[in-house]
Amino acid sequence: MALDSAKKQEIISKFARKEKDTGSSEIQIALLTHRISNLTEHLKVNKKDHSSRLGMLKLVGQRRSLLKYLKRTQHDRYMKLIKELNLKDK
C-alpha cells in the first residue's frame, strides 16, 4: 500500500531540515513509521497475510538501523524525533 503524494509531502515538510530536504534520516524514519502503522492496521484485519507481515518486519528493521545511526551521530535530533513520532527509546 503506497503513500499518497499529499500525505508524503506533508510528512516531508514537517520533518525536513532545509527547504529542499527530501532524504534526511528524519524524513526516512517518519515515512517508514507511517508505512509501518498503516501495515499494522492492515494486519489487524487480515491476520493471515504473511507476505505483508514479512514486508512490515523488513521496514521495522530498516527503521531500526536508521534510528541507531541517528542516535549515534546526532543524539539531540534523535530524541526530538522519537518524541514527535511517539517511539520508544531502547
C-alpha positions, 0 to 999 in steps of 0.5 A: 500500500503506497503513500499518497503524494499529499500525505508524503509531502506533508510528512516531508515538510514537517520533518525536513531540515532545509527547504529542499530536504527530501532524504534526511534520516528524519524524513526516512524514519517518519515515512517508514513509521507511517508505512509501518502503522498503516501495515499494522492496521492492515494486519489487524484485519487480515491476520493471515497475510504473511507476505505483508507481515514479512514486508512490515518486519523488513521496514521495522528493521530498516527503521531500526538501523536508521534510528541507531545511526541517528542516535549515534551521530546526532543524539539531540535530533534523535530524541526530538524525533522519537518524541514527535513520532511517539517511539520508544527509546531502547 
